[in-house]
Amino acid sequence: MDIHKQYTPQYSFEFYPPKTPEGAEKLKGVVRQLGGLKPRYFSVTFGAGGSTQSGTMETVFEIQKSGYEACPHLSCIGSTRENIEQLLNTYIDRDIKRIVALRGDMPSGMHEAGAFRHANELVAYIREQTGDHFHIEVAAYPEFHPQATSAQDDLQNFKRKIDAGANSAITQYFFNPDAYYRFVDECEKLDIDVPIVPGIMPITNYKQLARFSDMCGAEIPRWIRKRLEGYGDDLVSIRTFGTDVVSSMCQALLDQGAPGLHLYTMNQAQASLAIWENLSIKT
Ligand code: FAD
């Protein structure tokens, strides 16, 4: 993990666009609370082909209005060059300087891949159209992407995104820190020299976590799964145990030189604040 020693750790929090006016109001409070931790930026997810696309933009501008750096996610599957170009131009006009560039997943019912098949093509397009305007983040998968043909191919495909001009990466969440350390070491061997920030999922709801993890290929280790299953509907115990496990992992990652943390907040402040309190972070 030597490559990471050179980077000052950066902390960020991820939101999804709220679906209701009440959700939007609540998110303002969450931004205020987490803003107190002085993160580098807040990012906002993007849904391919769905109604969350305008929601991403609105949420990003709202965060920016509150005085924080806001970073939209942008996925390219099913999109046209014109659509992507239009979004990029809007973000440039609004002084957005950082973007998470993704392939995304094909929404059910949609069959045409569109102008871009993989995220490396989107990164190349953003660089071609906008030069160095954006700091481009891309996704990384320490436990490998569910559709990867092999671990080696997945690493090579990750490298394509960096070679296309990405500045840094955020990982899919994981609960096996060894998978992350090994991934970073393998990247180093491939001369990938960008920060690879661990994505962190707080544990608050076992059923939801199990469903997400199945979909995105993140493994919940047996000892964690068994404990969480054993708590049943006892949310207090799930959260107490979850905070403890995730905080210990975060501290170990930072001690090993990880270049920051990116927390998947699910639009809630409490779980992230509880983890933060257990860490020796100074921002
Ligand atoms: P890619 O990097 O394109 O990889 C997808 C698959 O294709 C991998 O198996 C890879 O090995 C393979 N591949 C890549 N390039 C090539 C190539 N050139 N030739 C052949 N094979 C290739 N989803 C959303 O819909 N909205 C979001 O806002 C969102 N935010 C995310 C944020 C983070 C930090 C992460 C980790 C994931 C996020 N996702 C989001 C999920 C993501 O869109 C999915 O995991 C998606 O399936 C892959 O996107 P990607 O950008 O990693 O794709």
Residues whose N, C-alpha, C, O or C-beta is under 5 A from the ligand:
A	BS01	FAD	V44 T45 F46 G47 A48 H73 S75 A101 L102 R103 G104 D105 R117 H118 A119 N120 A139 A140 H145 Q147 A148 D153 D154 N157 I170 T171 Q172
